[in-house]
C-alpha cells in the first residue's frame, strides 16, 4: 500500500474539520490575536489541498501496472552460459 493514501486521507479529514470550524467561527473575537485573519479556515484549506494531492497521487500510482523488468524471462536455476 502506498503511504500517500492514508496520509492524504488523514490530512483531508483534519483539513475538513479545521475548515468547518473556521467557517462556523468566522467573525469571532478569537481571531483578534491573529490580526483578524481566520487561521483555522486558511490552514484548513491548505490541508485539504495537500491531503487531496497526496491521496490522488497515491491512487494514480496504484492504477498504473508495474513495468516489466528486462531480463527476467530466463528460467530460474540454471544460467544461460
LONUKOL-741166 format. One record per atom (N, C-alpha, C): residue number from 1; residue in one letter; chain; atom name; x, y, z. Coordinates in Angstrom, 3 decimals. Layout:
<gugus>
<gugu NUM,"A","A","CA",<X,Y,Z>>
...
</gugus>
This chain:
<gugus>
<gugu 1,"X","A","N",<0.844,-1.181,0.000>>
<gugu 1,"X","A","CA",<0.000,0.000,0.000>>
<gugu 1,"X","A","C",<0.883,1.235,0.000>>
<gugu 2,"X","A","N",<0.490,2.189,-0.790>>
<gugu 2,"X","A","CA",<1.216,3.450,-0.884>>
<gugu 2,"X","A","C",<0.914,4.300,0.346>>
<gugu 3,"X","A","N",<1.942,4.847,0.954>>
<gugu 3,"X","A","CA",<1.788,5.637,2.176>>
<gugu 3,"X","A","C",<1.034,6.943,1.925>>
<gugu 4,"X","A","N",<1.023,7.410,0.687>>
<gugu 4,"X","A","CA",<0.349,8.674,0.384>>
<gugu 4,"X","A","C",<-1.166,8.573,0.545>>
<gugu 5,"X","A","N",<-1.736,7.391,0.409>>
<gugu 5,"X","A","CA",<-3.192,7.250,0.517>>
<gugu 5,"X","A","C",<-3.669,7.488,1.952>>
<gugu 6,"X","A","N",<-3.172,6.759,2.961>>
<gugu 6,"X","A","CA",<-3.655,7.052,4.324>>
<gugu 6,"X","A","C",<-3.226,8.424,4.830>>
<gugu 7,"X","A","N",<-2.035,8.887,4.406>>
<gugu 7,"X","A","CA",<-1.591,10.211,4.818>>
<gugu 7,"X","A","C",<-2.495,11.285,4.205>>
<gugu 8,"X","A","N",<-2.859,11.108,2.947>>
<gugu 8,"X","A","CA",<-3.763,12.046,2.300>>
<gugu 8,"X","A","C",<-5.128,12.065,2.958>>
<gugu 9,"X","A","N",<-5.630,10.874,3.308>>
<gugu 9,"X","A","CA",<-6.928,10.806,3.988>>
<gugu 9,"X","A","C",<-6.883,11.496,5.342>>
<gugu 10,"X","A","N",<-5.771,11.326,6.071>>
<gugu 10,"X","A","CA",<-5.640,11.970,7.377>>
<gugu 10,"X","A","C",<-5.672,13.493,7.222>>
<gugu 11,"X","A","N",<-4.911,14.024,6.250>>
<gugu 11,"X","A","CA",<-4.906,15.467,6.033>>
<gugu 11,"X","A","C",<-6.253,15.967,5.524>>
<gugu 12,"X","A","N",<-6.932,15.166,4.721>>
<gugu 12,"X","A","CA",<-8.267,15.560,4.261>>
<gugu 12,"X","A","C",<-9.241,15.675,5.426>>
<gugu 13,"X","A","N",<-9.200,14.720,6.337>>
<gugu 13,"X","A","CA",<-10.118,14.732,7.485>>
<gugu 13,"X","A","C",<-9.827,15.912,8.412>>
<gugu 14,"X","A","N",<-8.554,16.095,8.767>>
<gugu 14,"X","A","CA",<-8.190,17.201,9.669>>
<gugu 14,"X","A","C",<-8.442,18.543,8.980>>
<gugu 15,"X","A","N",<-8.142,18.622,7.691>>
<gugu 15,"X","A","CA",<-8.398,19.859,6.949>>
<gugu 15,"X","A","C",<-9.876,20.188,6.886>>
<gugu 16,"X","A","N",<-10.715,19.170,6.713>>
<gugu 16,"X","A","CA",<-12.162,19.396,6.689>>
<gugu 16,"X","A","C",<-12.657,19.896,8.044>>
<gugu 17,"X","A","N",<-12.146,19.304,9.114>>
<gugu 17,"X","A","CA",<-12.545,19.742,10.458>>
<gugu 17,"X","A","C",<-12.146,21.200,10.686>>
<gugu 18,"X","A","N",<-10.898,21.555,10.331>>
<gugu 18,"X","A","CA",<-10.441,22.936,10.517>>
<gugu 18,"X","A","C",<-11.215,23.915,9.639>>
<gugu 19,"X","A","N",<-11.494,23.521,8.419>>
<gugu 19,"X","A","CA",<-12.237,24.397,7.519>>
<gugu 19,"X","A","C",<-13.650,24.654,8.042>>
<gugu 20,"X","A","N",<-14.316,23.609,8.479>>
<gugu 20,"X","A","CA",<-15.673,23.764,9.025>>
<gugu 20,"X","A","C",<-15.649,24.635,10.276>>
<gugu 21,"X","A","N",<-14.666,24.391,11.147>>
<gugu 21,"X","A","CA",<-14.547,25.205,12.362>>
<gugu 21,"X","A","C",<-14.273,26.667,12.016>>
<gugu 22,"X","A","N",<-13.414,26.895,11.017>>
<gugu 22,"X","A","CA",<-13.118,28.261,10.597>>
<gugu 22,"X","A","C",<-14.325,28.958,10.019>>
<gugu 23,"X","A","N",<-15.154,28.225,9.272>>
<gugu 23,"X","A","CA",<-16.360,28.820,8.705>>
<gugu 23,"X","A","C",<-17.401,29.135,9.783>>
<gugu 24,"X","A","N",<-17.520,28.245,10.766>>
<gugu 24,"X","A","CA",<-18.509,28.440,11.837>>
<gugu 24,"X","A","C",<-18.118,29.609,12.740>>
<gugu 25,"X","A","N",<-16.825,29.776,12.974>>
<gugu 25,"X","A","CA",<-16.379,30.815,13.912>>
<gugu 25,"X","A","C",<-15.934,32.089,13.206>>
<gugu 26,"X","A","N",<-16.322,32.273,11.961>>
<gugu 26,"X","A","CA",<-15.923,33.467,11.227>>
<gugu 26,"X","A","C",<-16.494,34.712,11.901>>
<gugu 27,"X","A","N",<-15.639,35.733,12.070>>
<gugu 27,"X","A","CA",<-16.066,36.967,12.727>>
<gugu 27,"X","A","C",<-15.998,36.894,14.237>>
<gugu 28,"X","A","N",<-15.482,35.814,14.778>>
<gugu 28,"X","A","CA",<-15.393,35.632,16.222>>
<gugu 28,"X","A","C",<-14.219,36.440,16.788>>
<gugu 29,"X","A","N",<-14.330,36.848,18.053>>
<gugu 29,"X","A","CA",<-13.226,37.608,18.663>>
<gugu 29,"X","A","C",<-11.958,36.775,18.890>>
<gugu 30,"X","A","N",<-12.013,35.468,18.681>>
<gugu 30,"X","A","CA",<-10.799,34.665,18.896>>
<gugu 30,"X","A","C",<-9.726,34.971,17.845>>
<gugu 31,"X","A","N",<-10.110,35.624,16.753>>
<gugu 31,"X","A","CA",<-9.147,35.933,15.694>>
<gugu 31,"X","A","C",<-8.499,37.299,15.851>>
<gugu 32,"X","A","N",<-8.770,37.982,16.962>>
<gugu 32,"X","A","CA",<-8.136,39.274,17.211>>
<gugu 32,"X","A","C",<-6.641,39.120,17.434>>
<gugu 33,"X","A","N",<-6.226,38.004,18.028>>
<gugu 33,"X","A","CA",<-4.806,37.777,18.291>>
<gugu 33,"X","A","C",<-4.032,37.522,17.003>>
<gugu 34,"X","A","N",<-4.703,37.082,15.968>>
<gugu 34,"X","A","CA",<-4.029,36.792,14.699>>
<gugu 34,"X","A","C",<-4.313,37.879,13.663>>
<gugu 35,"X","A","N",<-4.421,39.122,14.129>>
<gugu 35,"X","A","CA",<-4.622,40.293,13.286>>
<gugu 35,"X","A","C",<-5.877,40.144,12.423>>
<gugu 36,"X","A","N",<-6.890,39.512,12.961>>
<gugu 36,"X","A","CA",<-8.160,39.370,12.276>>
<gugu 36,"X","A","C",<-8.193,38.304,11.188>>
<gugu 37,"X","A","N",<-7.096,37.566,11.017>>
<gugu 37,"X","A","CA",<-7.064,36.512,9.998>>
<gugu 37,"X","A","C",<-7.668,35.227,10.552>>
<gugu 38,"X","A","N",<-8.490,34.586,9.767>>
<gugu 38,"X","A","CA",<-9.114,33.327,10.169>>
<gugu 38,"X","A","C",<-8.129,32.196,9.872>>
<gugu 39,"X","A","N",<-7.222,31.962,10.806>>
<gugu 39,"X","A","CA",<-6.143,30.982,10.625>>
<gugu 39,"X","A","C",<-6.706,29.573,10.447>>
<gugu 40,"X","A","N",<-7.763,29.258,11.162>>
<gugu 40,"X","A","CA",<-8.354,27.925,11.037>>
<gugu 40,"X","A","C",<-8.857,27.658,9.628>>
<gugu 41,"X","A","N",<-9.504,28.638,9.045>>
<gugu 41,"X","A","CA",<-10.012,28.485,7.681>>
<gugu 41,"X","A","C",<-8.864,28.387,6.673>>
<gugu 42,"X","A","N",<-7.863,29.240,6.825>>
<gugu 42,"X","A","CA",<-6.738,29.246,5.886>>
<gugu 42,"X","A","C",<-5.995,27.916,5.925>>
<gugu 43,"X","A","N",<-5.597,27.478,7.119>>
<gugu 43,"X","A","CA",<-4.832,26.230,7.216>>
<gugu 43,"X","A","C",<-5.700,25.005,6.946>>
<gugu 44,"X","A","N",<-6.987,25.100,7.198>>
<gugu 44,"X","A","CA",<-7.877,24.007,6.834>>
<gugu 44,"X","A","C",<-7.914,23.805,5.333>>
<gugu 45,"X","A","N",<-7.980,24.902,4.589>>
<gugu 45,"X","A","CA",<-7.975,24.812,3.128>>
<gugu 45,"X","A","C",<-6.626,24.317,2.602>>
<gugu 46,"X","A","N",<-5.533,24.777,3.223>>
<gugu 46,"X","A","CA",<-4.199,24.297,2.825>>
<gugu 46,"X","A","C",<-4.092,22.792,3.048>>
<gugu 47,"X","A","N",<-4.568,22.325,4.188>>
<gugu 47,"X","A","CA",<-4.508,20.891,4.486>>
<gugu 47,"X","A","C",<-5.416,20.084,3.558>>
<gugu 48,"X","A","N",<-6.557,20.639,3.181>>
<gugu 48,"X","A","CA",<-7.438,19.964,2.223>>
<gugu 48,"X","A","C",<-6.746,19.803,0.866>>
<gugu 49,"X","A","N",<-6.092,20.848,0.407>>
<gugu 49,"X","A","CA",<-5.400,20.780,-0.879>>
<gugu 49,"X","A","C",<-4.246,19.779,-0.810>>
<gugu 50,"X","A","N",<-3.453,19.848,0.260>>
<gugu 50,"X","A","CA",<-2.321,18.932,0.410>>
<gugu 50,"X","A","C",<-2.799,17.485,0.524>>
<gugu 51,"X","A","N",<-3.806,17.244,1.346>>
<gugu 51,"X","A","CA",<-4.336,15.899,1.507>>
<gugu 51,"X","A","C",<-4.936,15.357,0.228>>
<gugu 52,"X","A","N",<-5.653,16.195,-0.491>>
<gugu 52,"X","A","CA",<-6.230,15.768,-1.763>>
<gugu 52,"X","A","C",<-5.157,15.429,-2.784>>
<gugu 53,"X","A","N",<-4.098,16.232,-2.819>>
<gugu 53,"X","A","CA",<-2.998,15.965,-3.737>>
<gugu 53,"X","A","C",<-2.307,14.649,-3.407>>
<gugu 54,"X","A","N",<-2.013,14.432,-2.132>>
<gugu 54,"X","A","CA",<-1.345,13.188,-1.736>>
<gugu 54,"X","A","C",<-2.228,11.978,-2.021>>
<gugu 55,"X","A","N",<-3.508,12.090,-1.726>>
<gugu 55,"X","A","CA",<-4.418,10.973,-1.957>>
<gugu 55,"X","A","C",<-4.518,10.651,-3.448>>
<gugu 56,"X","A","N",<-4.672,11.674,-4.275>>
<gugu 56,"X","A","CA",<-4.789,11.440,-5.714>>
<gugu 56,"X","A","C",<-3.499,10.892,-6.314>>
<gugu 57,"X","A","N",<-2.343,11.372,-5.846>>
<gugu 57,"X","A","CA",<-1.077,10.831,-6.336>>
<gugu 57,"X","A","C",<-0.904,9.366,-5.935>>
<gugu 58,"X","A","N",<-1.321,9.038,-4.725>>
<gugu 58,"X","A","CA",<-1.245,7.644,-4.280>>
<gugu 58,"X","A","C",<-2.166,6.744,-5.069>>
<gugu 59,"X","A","N",<-3.366,7.218,-5.345>>
<gugu 59,"X","A","CA",<-4.321,6.418,-6.136>>
<gugu 59,"X","A","C",<-3.849,6.270,-7.585>>
<gugu 60,"X","A","N",<-3.270,7.327,-8.127>>
<gugu 60,"X","A","CA",<-2.804,7.275,-9.508>>
<gugu 60,"X","A","C",<-1.634,6.307,-9.671>>
<gugu 61,"X","A","N",<-0.749,6.250,-8.674>>
<gugu 61,"X","A","CA",<0.390,5.342,-8.780>>
<gugu 61,"X","A","C",<-0.053,3.886,-8.663>>
<gugu 62,"X","A","N",<-1.140,3.619,-7.962>>
<gugu 62,"X","A","CA",<-1.634,2.247,-7.851>>
<gugu 62,"X","A","C",<-2.394,1.821,-9.094>>
<gugu 63,"X","A","N",<-2.898,2.765,-9.863>>
<gugu 63,"X","A","CA",<-3.682,2.432,-11.046>>
<gugu 63,"X","A","C",<-2.800,1.965,-12.200>>
<gugu 64,"X","A","N",<-1.542,2.399,-12.225>>
<gugu 64,"X","A","CA",<-0.638,2.010,-13.296>>
<gugu 64,"X","A","C",<-0.045,0.640,-13.010>>
<gugu 65,"X","A","N",<-0.018,-0.262,-13.996>>
<gugu 65,"X","A","CA",<0.654,-1.538,-13.780>>
<gugu 65,"X","A","C",<2.170,-1.329,-13.770>>
<gugu 66,"X","A","N",<2.851,-2.147,-13.009>>
<gugu 66,"X","A","CA",<4.299,-2.046,-12.920>>
<gugu 66,"X","A","C",<4.917,-2.462,-14.249>>
<gugu 67,"X","A","N",<5.915,-1.708,-14.724>>
<gugu 67,"X","A","CA",<6.535,-2.078,-15.992>>
<gugu 67,"X","A","C",<7.343,-3.365,-15.843>>
<gugu 68,"X","A","N",<7.379,-4.194,-16.877>>
<gugu 68,"X","A","CA",<8.148,-5.434,-16.786>>
<gugu 68,"X","A","C",<9.647,-5.132,-16.722>>
<gugu 69,"X","A","N",<10.357,-5.917,-15.963>>
<gugu 69,"X","A","CA",<11.795,-5.741,-15.799>>
<gugu 69,"X","A","C",<12.494,-6.548,-16.876>>
<gugu 70,"X","A","N",<13.452,-5.920,-17.552>>
<gugu 70,"X","A","CA",<14.189,-6.595,-18.611>>
<gugu 70,"X","A","C",<15.040,-7.726,-18.040>>
<gugu 71,"X","A","N",<15.097,-8.817,-18.750>>
<gugu 71,"X","A","CA",<15.972,-9.925,-18.361>>
<gugu 71,"X","A","C",<15.382,-10.876,-17.349>>
<gugu 72,"X","A","N",<14.115,-10.790,-17.051>>
<gugu 72,"X","A","CA",<13.523,-11.687,-16.052>>
<gugu 72,"X","A","C",<12.808,-12.865,-16.695>>
<gugu 73,"X","A","N",<12.922,-13.026,-18.023>>
<gugu 73,"X","A","CA",<12.196,-14.097,-18.688>>
<gugu 73,"X","A","C",<12.979,-15.404,-18.760>>
<gugu 74,"X","A","N",<14.247,-15.396,-18.383>>
<gugu 74,"X","A","CA",<15.008,-16.648,-18.442>>
<gugu 74,"X","A","C",<14.614,-17.543,-17.276>>
<gugu 75,"X","A","N",<14.711,-18.834,-17.449>>
<gugu 75,"X","A","CA",<14.323,-19.755,-16.385>>
<gugu 75,"X","A","C",<15.249,-19.650,-15.191>>
<gugu 76,"X","A","N",<14.687,-19.899,-14.029>>
<gugu 76,"X","A","CA",<15.467,-19.862,-12.796>>
<gugu 76,"X","A","C",<16.211,-21.173,-12.597>>
<gugu 77,"X","A","N",<17.315,-21.125,-11.935>>
<gugu 77,"X","A","CA",<18.027,-22.362,-11.584>>
<gugu 77,"X","A","C",<19.310,-22.548,-12.361>>
<gugu 78,"X","A","N",<19.293,-22.473,-13.638>>
<gugu 78,"X","A","CA",<20.486,-22.673,-14.450>>
<gugu 78,"X","A","C",<20.821,-21.391,-15.193>>
<gugu 79,"X","A","N",<22.086,-21.133,-15.328>>
<gugu 79,"X","A","CA",<22.494,-19.964,-16.086>>
<gugu 79,"X","A","C",<22.465,-20.279,-17.562>>
<gugu 80,"X","A","N",<22.401,-19.274,-18.404>>
<gugu 80,"X","A","CA",<22.270,-19.448,-19.840>>
<gugu 80,"X","A","C",<23.619,-19.502,-20.546>>
<gugu 81,"X","A","N",<24.721,-19.851,-19.869>>
<gugu 81,"X","A","CA",<26.054,-19.878,-20.495>>
<gugu 81,"X","A","C",<26.199,-21.046,-21.370>>
</gugus>
